[in-house]
Amino acid sequence: MKRLVTTTVMAASLSALTLTGCSSTTGTGAVGVDRQQLLLVSSEQVLQLSAQSYAKTIQEARAKRVLDTNTAQLNRLKNIANRLVGQVGVYRPDAAKWQWEVHTIKSNELNAFVLPGGKIMFYSGIIDRLNLTDDEIAAIMGHEMSHALREHSRERLSRQYATQTGIGVAASIFGLSQGQADLANVAGDLGLSRPHSRTQEAEADQIGLELMARAGYNPQAAVTLWQKMQRASQGEPPEFLSTHPASSNRIANLQSLMPKVMPLYQKARR
């Protein structure tokens, strides 16, 4: 039954793909990111949702008096962001005109994100607890910026829509009980959503590595960053149950890309 339901979900996704066509939101760059994306949801819809989420986050942080409390740290992040934003045209020229913003939240949490449209948020904990260098900050920021450039949020929403449509079709055709439909959701999540998220993470690693190299930040810092993250995140879940690659696999993949990006870094330094 699990195989049958999963096959049905995949068939629905492929059907949607056939109806809408597929495209890529970015150029390939030097690292060669060249994957067609399923985009059923419009950019405008995603931007509206992300703007609401960002405004709420800013409002709540300001009310708690944890927004941008360290001016020196904020300026440090802005300087790094400016150099990285200067390189986004390699992947998509329109992104250079986005309304990029940088903010910080005072928190012990190891977290940072960039929302669609270029809204950058760093939690102070990831900088302070890991004692990050500028190059390591650039590795995180470049990675998160890459998610925005590739419109991964839009893609995930589109795939969730296609998957849920497929499950609805399966329930209707095969008369699935609620328990069987729940099983289909789990099968779809493990078989489709999570592997796809890991693909997105790998893409963000690749693009982020190129962005930081072109901006004059040492790509090797991406390796030291994830070594630090690995030590700080003991007990991470098995890779097949995670939306992120295992740290050891991620580090190996980053190291394999060094021959492509180190010349860009050396050129930028000159």
C-alpha positions, 0 to 999 in steps of 0.5 A: 500500500505504501508503495502504491500511495507513494507512486500515486503521489509522485504521479500527481506531482509529475502531472502538475509538472506537465501542466505547468512546465518547469523552470529554474529560478537562477543561472548555473554559476561556476558550481553548475547548479542546473535543476528544473524546479516545480513552481506552482505557487507565484513569487508574489504569493510567497513574497506576501507571506514572507513579508508578513512573517518578517514583520511579525518577527521584527515586531515581536523582537522589538517588543522584547527589546532583543532587536539589533541590541549590538550595533557593532555586531549589526554593522559587521553583518551589514558589511558582509551582506553588502559584499555578498549582495554584490555577487548575486547577479551571477545567479539572478540579476534582478536580486541586486535590486531586492530590498535587502535588510539585515537585522539581529535578534539577541538570543542564545539560539544557533539560527540565521535565515534569509527570507524571500526578497532578501530579509536577513536575520541572524541570532546572536547565539550563532555568532557568539557561541561558535565564535565565528570569523567573518569568513564563517559568517559569510558562509552562513549568510551566503548559504541562506541567501542562496535559498532566497535566490533559488526561491526554495520556499516557493518550490517547497510550497509548490511541492506540498501542494502537488503532494497533498493533491496526489494524496487526495486523489489516492484517497478518492480512487482507492477508498483509503481510510483515515489511517491509510491516508495518514500513512500516505502523508508519512510516505510522501514526507519521507519519500518526497519532501525530505529528500527534496529539502536535502537537495535544496540544502545541497544547492544552497551550499554550492551557491553560497560557496560561490557567492562567498568566494566571489566576495573575497571570503575564504570558502574553506571557512564553510568547512570549519563552520560545519565542523563547529556546527557538528560539535555544537549539534551532538545527537543529530537525527539520521540523515534520512529523517532530516531536512539537512544533510548529515554534517559529515556528508555536507563537509565532504561535499563542500571540500569536493567543490573547492577546486571550482571556487578557490580560483574565484576567491584568489581572483577576488583577493587580487 
